[in-house]
Amino acid sequence: SDSVLVGMATKRVAKSAVDWAKFAKLVPAEEQGVFQTLKGKQDGYITKVQSLPEALPGIDFAKYKAVVPEFAATIDSFTKAYAAVTVPYPGDQGKTAEIEAAAKEQMVENEVWVK
């Protein structure tokens, strides 16, 4: 299922990278509703990720071989293919640096606007 694949491809999230308390102080009062929605979605994502298994679920191929011995060779090939499956953890493809650069640019624009 898709949730198993997502779980395999996602490392465990031990701690949020966002300092939500600091973030909340920076959000204007009229935007608190939007902020709470964002935080709720992120909390839901973290909960979902942590509920998923870290590895592929086990399959008892020996049981299948016992039930359908005429397909033993096929089951052996499935066993090897299943054991070879790896799902790499996706990187950020440079997006973090791009976001940080945009944030710095925005801060400069904010400083000009505040003055």
C-alpha positions as CSV (number, residue, x, y, z in Angstrom):
1,S,0.0,0.0,0.0
2,D,1.1,3.6,-0.4
3,S,1.3,4.2,3.3
4,V,3.9,1.4,3.6
5,L,6.0,2.9,0.9
6,V,5.8,6.3,2.4
7,G,6.8,4.8,5.8
8,M,9.8,3.1,4.2
9,A,11.0,6.2,2.4
10,T,10.7,8.4,5.4
11,K,13.1,8.5,8.2
12,R,11.8,8.7,11.7
13,V,11.1,12.3,12.7
14,A,12.4,12.6,16.3
15,K,12.1,16.3,16.7
16,S,10.5,19.0,14.7
17,A,12.9,21.3,12.8
18,V,10.5,24.2,13.4
19,D,10.6,26.1,16.6
20,W,6.8,26.5,16.8
21,A,6.9,28.7,20.0
22,K,9.2,31.2,18.4
23,F,7.3,31.0,15.1
24,A,4.0,31.7,17.0
25,K,5.4,34.9,18.5
26,L,6.2,36.2,15.0
27,V,2.8,35.6,13.6
28,P,0.5,38.6,13.7
29,A,-2.7,38.2,15.7
30,E,-4.9,38.4,12.6
31,E,-3.0,35.5,11.1
32,Q,-3.2,33.1,14.1
33,G,-5.9,31.1,12.5
34,V,-3.8,30.4,9.5
35,F,-0.8,29.6,11.7
36,Q,-2.9,27.1,13.7
37,T,-4.1,25.4,10.5
38,L,-0.5,25.1,9.3
39,K,0.7,23.7,12.6
40,G,-2.2,21.3,12.7
41,K,-1.3,19.9,9.3
42,Q,2.3,19.5,10.2
43,D,1.4,17.8,13.5
44,G,-0.8,15.4,11.6
45,Y,2.0,14.7,9.1
46,I,4.4,13.9,11.9
47,T,1.9,11.7,13.7
48,K,1.3,9.8,10.4
49,V,5.0,9.3,9.7
50,Q,5.7,8.0,13.1
51,S,2.8,5.5,12.9
52,L,4.3,3.9,9.8
53,P,6.8,1.0,10.0
54,E,10.5,1.7,9.4
55,A,11.0,-1.3,7.2
56,L,9.1,-3.5,4.7
57,P,6.6,-5.8,6.3
58,G,7.8,-9.4,6.3
59,I,6.4,-11.9,3.9
60,D,6.5,-15.7,4.8
61,F,7.5,-17.0,1.4
62,A,8.0,-20.5,2.8
63,K,4.3,-20.6,3.5
64,Y,3.5,-19.7,-0.1
65,K,5.9,-22.4,-1.3
66,A,4.2,-25.0,0.9
67,V,0.7,-24.0,-0.5
68,V,1.7,-23.8,-4.1
69,P,4.9,-26.0,-4.6
70,E,4.5,-26.0,-8.4
71,F,5.5,-22.3,-8.3
72,A,8.5,-22.7,-6.1
73,A,10.9,-21.2,-8.7
74,T,8.6,-18.2,-9.1
75,I,8.4,-17.7,-5.4
76,D,12.2,-17.9,-5.1
77,S,12.5,-15.1,-7.7
78,F,9.9,-13.1,-5.7
79,T,11.9,-13.7,-2.5
80,K,15.1,-12.4,-4.1
81,A,13.4,-9.4,-5.6
82,Y,11.6,-8.5,-2.4
83,A,14.9,-8.8,-0.4
84,A,16.6,-6.5,-3.0
85,V,14.0,-3.7,-2.7
86,T,15.4,-0.5,-1.2
87,V,13.6,2.9,-1.1
88,P,16.1,5.7,-0.7
89,Y,15.3,8.6,1.6
90,P,14.7,11.6,-0.6
91,G,16.9,14.5,-0.3
92,D,15.9,18.2,-0.5
93,Q,17.5,18.6,-4.0
94,G,18.9,22.0,-2.9
95,K,15.5,23.3,-1.8
96,T,16.6,24.2,1.7
97,A,19.3,26.5,0.5
98,E,16.8,28.0,-2.0
99,I,14.2,28.6,0.8
100,E,16.9,30.1,3.1
101,A,18.1,32.5,0.3
102,A,14.5,33.6,-0.3
103,A,14.0,34.1,3.4
104,K,17.1,36.3,3.6
105,E,15.9,38.3,0.6
106,Q,12.5,38.7,2.2
107,M,14.0,39.9,5.5
108,V,15.9,42.6,3.6
109,E,12.7,43.7,1.9
110,N,10.9,43.7,5.3
111,E,13.6,45.9,6.9
112,V,13.1,48.5,4.1
113,W,9.4,48.4,4.5
114,V,9.6,48.8,8.3
115,K,11.8,51.8,8.1
